[in-house]
Amino acid sequence: QVQLVESGGGLVQPGGSLRLSCATSANIFSFSTLAWYRQAPGQQRELVAIISTSSTNYADSVKGRFTIFRDNAKNTMYLQMNSLKPEDTAVYYCNAVGTLYRINYWGQGTQVTVSS
């Protein structure tokens, strides 16, 4: 059973930074894509950033502020979040799609709150 474990959420002031981590229990190369989603209260879950072995893509709302990257040796993906805004407040979820059967795996979520 594949597990994704997120960490790094918390409370930060506007303009601050946080780094989220997503550790996978499987070899990171067994996934075709890794991604971060977020869900704010009363809102639908939305894609924030996605990474494959060859490319990255971001939601327009976070371009230039967030960076998604991976450490293959540690089987871990990260989301560096800079210049945080109150509207970035949400539960952030790690997602991985298996290469072989296209199964979606999800982490448990980590709360990010941007407030003064």
N, C-alpha and C positions, 0 to 999 in steps of 0.2 A: 504494500500500500504506500503510494507516494504521499509524502507530507511536505507542506510548505509552512515555514514558521517565520512570521514577520516580527520585527522589533524596530525600535527607534522612534516611535511616536511620542507625543507629549504636548505640552503647552508652550507656545512660543509667542513673543510679541511680533506685531507687524514689522516687516522688514528683516526679520530674523531668518535663521536657517535650521534645517533638520535633515538628517540622513536616515532613510528607512532601509532596512535590510530584509532580504527574503532568502532564507536558507532552505535548500531542497534536500530531500533524503535520497534522491536518485541522482545519477550522473547528469549534469546539466546539459550534456549533449544529447540526452534522450528526449529533449523538448525542442519543438520546432520554433516556438516563440515563448517569450516570457514578457509579462506585462504588469503594470500597476493600474488598478481601477480605484475609483473612490465613489463614495455615496454619502451625500449630505442628508440631514433629516428632511423627510418629505420629498426627496428627489430620487430620480432613477440613478442606478449605478452607471458611471461613465468611464470611458477609457481615458487614462491620463498619459501613458507612455507605453511603448512596446519596443522590444528588441529581439532581433534574431541574430544569427551568426554574421549577417552581412549588413544589417541596416537598423536604424532607429527611427521612430516617428513619435510625434507629440501632439497632444491636443493644442489647439490655437491658444487656449487660455493659459498654458504653462510654458509655451515656447520662449526660450531665452532665459527662463528662470529655473527650470527643472532639468536635470540630466539623469538619464537612465544608463546604467552600465553594469557589467557583470565581471565576476572573478571566477573564471572557469576552474581554477585549481581548488577553490573553496566551495564550488557548487553553490554560489551565492550571487544574487542579483541585488542591486541597490537603486535607490532613488534619492539623488541629492536635490534638495529643495531650497532655493535661495529666494530672497526678496518675497517672503511669504506675505500673503494678504488674508484678511478675515474670510474672504470667500473661498479660500483653500481649506477651510475647516470641513472635515469629513472623516469618515472611517476609510482608511486606505487598505485595499486588498491586493495581495499578490496572486497572480494567475500564471499558470503554465499549461501549454498544450502539448500533449505527447506526440512525438513524431510518428510512431507506428500506427496507432488507432485513433489519433486526434481526440483523445480524452482530455477534458478540461479539469484541471486541478485548481483548488482555491485554498488560500490561507485563511486564518481565522479573523483577520482584520486587526488594524492598529489605529487608534484614535489620534488624529492630529487636530489640535485646536489653536487657532491663531487669534489672539485677543490681547488687548492691553489691560 
